[in-house]
């Protein structure tokens, strides 16, 4: 694995960035569980796999992420070309459909691994061509199988981003950078350099427990980048979680948290040491076309600064999430 570098700024401990949420005290006090299964163990090119995600003690509206990996697996193997994605938990379940591209090229059998990012669960499906019979049992698959000999060089696969999917505001400030291909796992988060015609945007990558980059968290949107508004991309952006830029000091009670000058959108969370360690979203019906301003006041302390992380979703996902109707749940975006 290549040498890795630690970013100069990382999320403050306590802001997990995984978007997990809880809408009542009972769920918040219970440990969640996760499992994933596929509707078939062997699939041919041109067919589809339906993955079923089953959870316990996970609130409706929780956004989770997945990655598709495997030796020889590239975006060309997947219908739509996306090796990562997100889905919404509703009634402790969700389904994800993945199509296998029929490229007309005779290939050896490949293992496609569907990983629920950061949750330690995955399932493998064997991809075969019409000229191979394949095996119906992939339960004994080892990640080391099928690799090239030790004396064959395999370059490190860095994550890739599709520029046309990057969402900006009216000023060309970057709102969201979705990952197209997570690449290979990292031992430490790398630096993120944002090029292009704009200036000032900074971000940090978030790794799941397997080392894959699951999210690029925007820390400063900058301005002047090629515009791609949420409306142009047919998505709407909600606040998925919050990054603590500075925990402040001396908070003896929960301070008031204003989002674009409005109370009741979210509330700050403090620990026993008087630091702001995160924020809890109270209202997910609001959508944004640019980063909202976050102001923390009161509580006996000072200096806390939070940056919202926006998730840009299509109408179907927002409807499942409950963001297109008035909700009463409380969604926790930090431990």
C-alpha positions as CSV (number, residue, x, y, z in Angstrom):
1,X,0.0,0.0,0.0
2,X,1.2,3.5,-0.8
3,X,2.5,5.9,1.8
4,X,-0.4,7.9,3.3
5,X,-0.6,11.3,4.8
6,X,-2.7,12.7,7.6
7,X,-4.7,15.8,6.7
8,X,-3.9,19.1,8.4
9,X,-7.4,19.3,9.7
10,X,-9.6,16.4,10.6
11,X,-13.1,16.1,12.1
12,X,-13.2,16.6,15.9
13,X,-13.7,13.4,17.8
14,X,-17.4,12.8,18.3
15,X,-18.5,13.8,14.7
16,X,-18.6,10.4,13.0
17,X,-19.8,11.8,9.7
18,X,-21.8,8.6,8.9
19,X,-25.2,10.3,9.0
20,X,-26.6,7.7,11.4
21,X,-29.6,9.0,13.2
22,X,-32.1,8.2,15.9
23,X,-35.6,9.6,16.2
24,X,-36.5,8.7,19.7
25,X,-34.8,8.0,23.1
26,X,-35.5,4.3,23.0
27,X,-33.5,3.8,19.7
28,X,-30.7,6.1,20.8
29,X,-30.1,4.0,23.9
30,X,-29.9,0.6,22.0
31,X,-27.0,-0.6,20.0
32,X,-27.8,-0.9,16.3
33,X,-27.1,-4.1,14.2
34,X,-26.6,-4.4,10.5
35,X,-26.7,-7.3,8.0
36,X,-26.8,-7.6,4.2
37,X,-27.8,-10.4,1.9
38,X,-28.1,-10.8,-1.9
39,X,-30.9,-12.5,-3.8
40,X,-28.4,-14.7,-5.7
41,X,-24.9,-16.0,-5.1
42,X,-24.0,-16.2,-8.9
43,X,-24.9,-13.6,-11.5
44,X,-24.3,-13.4,-15.2
45,X,-23.4,-10.2,-17.1
46,X,-26.5,-8.3,-18.1
47,X,-28.4,-9.4,-14.9
48,X,-29.2,-7.6,-11.7
49,X,-28.5,-8.3,-8.0
50,X,-31.0,-7.2,-5.3
51,X,-29.3,-6.6,-2.0
52,X,-31.4,-6.5,1.2
53,X,-30.1,-4.6,4.2
54,X,-31.6,-5.5,7.5
55,X,-31.0,-3.5,10.7
56,X,-32.2,-3.3,14.3
57,X,-32.5,-0.2,16.4
58,X,-31.8,2.1,13.4
59,X,-34.1,5.1,13.0
60,X,-36.2,5.8,9.9
61,X,-34.5,8.2,7.7
62,X,-30.9,7.1,8.5
63,X,-28.7,7.5,5.4
64,X,-26.1,4.7,4.9
65,X,-23.4,4.2,2.3
66,X,-22.1,1.2,0.4
67,X,-19.1,0.3,-1.8
68,X,-18.7,-2.3,-4.6
69,X,-15.2,-3.8,-4.7
70,X,-13.4,-6.8,-5.9
71,X,-10.3,-7.9,-7.9
72,X,-10.8,-6.7,-11.4
73,X,-14.0,-4.9,-10.6
74,X,-14.2,-1.4,-12.2
75,X,-17.0,1.1,-12.9
76,X,-17.3,-0.4,-16.4
77,X,-18.6,-3.6,-14.8
78,X,-21.6,-1.8,-13.1
79,X,-24.6,-0.4,-14.8
80,X,-24.5,3.3,-14.3
81,X,-20.8,3.2,-13.5
82,X,-21.2,3.9,-9.7
83,X,-19.1,1.9,-7.3
84,X,-20.5,3.7,-4.3
85,X,-23.9,4.8,-3.3
86,X,-26.3,5.6,-0.5
87,X,-29.7,4.5,0.6
88,X,-32.2,5.3,3.3
89,X,-33.3,2.9,6.1
90,X,-37.1,2.7,6.6
91,X,-38.7,0.3,9.1
92,X,-35.2,-1.2,9.7
93,X,-34.7,-2.3,6.1
94,X,-33.7,-1.1,2.6
95,X,-33.0,-2.6,-0.8
96,X,-30.3,-1.7,-3.3
97,X,-30.4,-3.0,-6.9
98,X,-27.1,-3.3,-8.8
99,X,-26.9,-4.2,-12.5
100,X,-23.9,-6.0,-14.0
101,X,-22.9,-4.5,-17.3
102,X,-22.7,-6.9,-20.3
103,X,-19.6,-5.7,-22.1
104,X,-19.4,-8.6,-24.5
105,X,-15.9,-9.4,-23.4
106,X,-15.2,-12.9,-22.2
107,X,-13.7,-12.6,-18.7
108,X,-12.7,-14.9,-15.9
109,X,-15.0,-15.3,-13.0
110,X,-15.0,-12.3,-10.7
111,X,-16.1,-11.7,-7.1
112,X,-18.2,-8.6,-6.5
113,X,-18.2,-7.6,-2.8
114,X,-21.0,-5.3,-1.5
115,X,-19.8,-3.6,1.7
116,X,-21.9,-1.6,4.1
117,X,-19.5,1.1,4.8
118,X,-18.3,1.4,8.4
119,X,-20.6,-1.4,9.7
120,X,-18.3,-4.4,9.2
121,X,-20.7,-6.4,7.1
122,X,-20.4,-7.5,3.4
123,X,-21.7,-10.1,1.0
124,X,-20.0,-11.6,-2.1
125,X,-21.6,-12.5,-5.4
126,X,-19.8,-14.4,-8.2
127,X,-20.0,-12.8,-11.7
128,X,-19.7,-15.2,-14.6
129,X,-20.1,-15.0,-18.4
130,X,-22.4,-17.0,-20.5
131,X,-19.4,-19.2,-21.4
132,X,-18.7,-20.2,-17.7
133,X,-20.9,-22.1,-15.4
134,X,-19.6,-20.5,-12.2
135,X,-20.1,-21.7,-8.7
136,X,-23.2,-21.2,-6.5
137,X,-21.1,-21.0,-3.3
138,X,-19.1,-17.9,-2.6
139,X,-19.3,-18.2,1.2
140,X,-15.6,-19.3,1.4
141,X,-14.3,-16.5,-0.7
142,X,-11.0,-15.1,0.5
143,X,-9.9,-11.6,-0.5
144,X,-6.5,-13.1,-1.4
145,X,-7.9,-15.5,-4.0
146,X,-7.7,-14.6,-7.6
147,X,-4.9,-12.1,-7.0
148,X,-2.0,-11.9,-9.5
149,X,1.3,-13.5,-8.5
150,X,3.5,-11.8,-5.9
151,X,6.0,-10.7,-8.6
152,X,3.3,-8.9,-10.6
153,X,3.0,-5.2,-9.8
154,X,-0.5,-4.0,-9.0
155,X,-0.7,-0.1,-8.8
156,X,-2.6,1.4,-5.9
157,X,-6.0,2.5,-7.0
158,X,-6.8,6.0,-5.8
159,X,-10.4,7.0,-5.4
160,X,-12.0,8.8,-8.3
161,X,-14.7,11.5,-8.6
162,X,-16.9,12.3,-11.6
163,X,-16.7,16.1,-12.0
164,X,-20.2,16.4,-13.5
165,X,-21.6,15.1,-10.2
166,X,-20.0,17.8,-8.0
167,X,-22.7,20.2,-6.7
168,X,-22.1,23.9,-6.3
169,X,-23.9,27.0,-5.1
170,X,-24.7,30.1,-7.2
171,X,-21.2,31.5,-6.4
172,X,-19.5,28.3,-7.6
173,X,-18.8,27.2,-4.0
174,X,-18.6,23.4,-3.7
175,X,-21.5,21.9,-1.7
176,X,-20.9,18.1,-2.3
177,X,-18.3,15.9,-3.9
178,X,-19.7,12.4,-4.3
179,X,-17.2,9.6,-4.7
180,X,-17.4,7.6,-8.0
181,X,-15.0,4.8,-7.1
182,X,-13.5,4.4,-3.6
183,X,-10.4,2.7,-5.0
184,X,-8.2,0.8,-2.6
185,X,-8.2,1.1,1.2
186,X,-6.0,3.6,3.1
187,X,-4.2,3.2,6.4
188,X,-4.6,6.9,7.2
189,X,-6.7,9.6,5.5
190,X,-4.9,11.3,2.6
191,X,-4.8,14.9,1.8
192,X,-7.6,16.2,-0.6
193,X,-6.5,18.8,-3.2
194,X,-9.4,20.5,-5.1
195,X,-8.3,21.9,-8.5
196,X,-10.3,23.6,-11.1
197,X,-11.0,27.2,-12.0
198,X,-12.2,28.2,-8.5
199,X,-10.3,28.9,-5.3
200,X,-10.6,28.4,-1.6
201,X,-12.4,25.0,-1.4
202,X,-11.0,22.6,1.2
203,X,-12.1,19.2,2.2
204,X,-11.1,16.1,4.2
205,X,-11.8,12.4,3.5
206,X,-13.6,10.2,5.9
207,X,-12.6,6.5,6.1
208,X,-14.8,3.6,7.1
209,X,-13.5,0.8,9.3
210,X,-12.1,-1.0,6.3
211,X,-10.1,2.0,5.2
212,X,-12.2,2.9,2.2
213,X,-13.0,6.6,1.6
214,X,-16.7,6.8,2.1
215,X,-17.2,10.6,2.0
216,X,-15.3,13.8,1.1
217,X,-16.3,16.2,3.8
218,X,-16.3,19.9,2.6
219,X,-14.7,22.2,5.2
220,X,-14.8,25.4,3.1
221,X,-16.8,25.7,-0.2
222,X,-14.6,28.4,-1.8
223,X,-16.0,30.1,-4.9
224,X,-15.6,30.4,-8.6
225,X,-15.7,26.7,-9.5
226,X,-17.7,25.5,-12.5
227,X,-21.3,25.8,-11.5
228,X,-23.5,22.7,-11.2
229,X,-26.5,23.7,-9.1
230,X,-28.6,21.2,-7.3
231,X,-31.6,22.1,-9.4
232,X,-29.7,21.5,-12.6
233,X,-28.7,18.0,-11.3
234,X,-32.3,17.2,-10.2
235,X,-31.3,16.8,-6.6
236,X,-32.0,18.7,-3.4
237,X,-29.6,19.1,-0.5
238,X,-30.3,18.6,3.1
239,X,-28.0,18.8,6.2
240,X,-26.8,15.3,6.7
241,X,-24.4,15.9,9.6
242,X,-22.1,18.5,11.2
243,X,-18.4,18.9,11.3
244,X,-16.9,20.5,14.4
245,X,-14.3,23.0,13.3
246,X,-13.7,24.2,16.8
247,X,-15.2,22.7,20.0
248,X,-15.1,26.0,21.9
249,X,-14.6,26.0,25.6
250,X,-16.5,26.6,28.9
251,X,-20.0,25.5,28.0
252,X,-22.0,24.7,31.1
253,X,-25.3,24.2,29.3
254,X,-26.5,23.6,25.8
255,X,-26.0,26.8,23.8
256,X,-28.5,28.0,21.2
257,X,-27.8,27.0,17.6
258,X,-28.9,29.2,14.7
259,X,-29.0,27.8,11.2
260,X,-29.4,30.7,8.8
261,X,-30.7,32.7,11.7
262,X,-33.3,30.2,12.6
263,X,-33.7,28.2,15.8
264,X,-35.2,24.7,16.0
265,X,-33.4,23.4,12.9
266,X,-30.6,21.7,15.0
267,X,-29.3,21.7,18.5
268,X,-25.7,21.6,19.7
269,X,-24.4,18.8,21.9
270,X,-21.8,19.4,24.7
271,X,-19.8,17.0,26.8
272,X,-19.0,17.1,30.5
273,X,-15.8,19.0,29.8
274,X,-17.7,21.9,28.3
275,X,-16.8,21.3,24.6
276,X,-19.3,21.3,21.7
277,X,-18.8,17.8,20.2
278,X,-21.5,17.8,17.5
279,X,-25.0,18.7,16.7
280,X,-28.4,17.0,16.4
281,X,-30.7,17.7,13.5
282,X,-34.2,18.5,14.5
283,X,-35.8,19.4,11.1
284,X,-34.9,17.6,7.9
285,X,-37.6,19.1,5.8
286,X,-35.4,22.1,4.9
287,X,-33.3,22.0,1.8
288,X,-30.4,24.3,0.8
289,X,-28.8,25.6,-2.3
290,X,-25.7,26.8,-0.5
291,X,-24.0,26.3,2.9
292,X,-26.2,27.7,5.6
293,X,-24.6,29.9,8.3
294,X,-24.2,28.2,11.7
295,X,-24.0,30.4,14.8
296,X,-23.5,29.1,18.3
297,X,-24.4,31.5,21.2
298,X,-24.9,31.3,24.9
299,X,-24.4,28.3,27.2
300,X,-21.7,30.0,29.2
301,X,-19.0,29.2,26.7
302,X,-17.5,30.6,23.5
303,X,-15.6,29.7,20.4
304,X,-17.6,26.7,19.0
305,X,-17.7,26.6,15.2
306,X,-19.6,24.0,13.2
307,X,-19.9,23.4,9.5
308,X,-22.9,21.6,8.0
309,X,-22.3,18.6,5.7
310,X,-24.9,18.6,2.9
311,X,-26.2,15.4,1.2
312,X,-27.8,16.0,-2.2
313,X,-30.5,13.4,-3.0
314,X,-33.1,12.8,-5.6
315,X,-36.8,13.2,-4.9
316,X,-37.4,9.5,-4.2
317,X,-34.7,9.3,-1.6
318,X,-35.9,12.5,0.0
319,X,-39.4,11.2,0.2
320,X,-38.3,8.0,1.9
321,X,-36.2,10.1,4.2
322,X,-39.2,12.2,5.2
323,X,-37.7,15.4,4.0
324,X,-40.6,16.3,1.7
325,X,-43.1,16.4,4.5
326,X,-43.1,17.9,8.0
327,X,-41.4,15.5,10.4
328,X,-41.4,15.2,14.2
329,X,-38.5,12.9,14.6
330,X,-35.2,13.9,16.2
331,X,-32.2,12.7,14.2
332,X,-28.8,12.2,15.9
333,X,-25.8,13.1,13.7
334,X,-23.2,12.3,16.3
335,X,-22.7,9.5,18.9
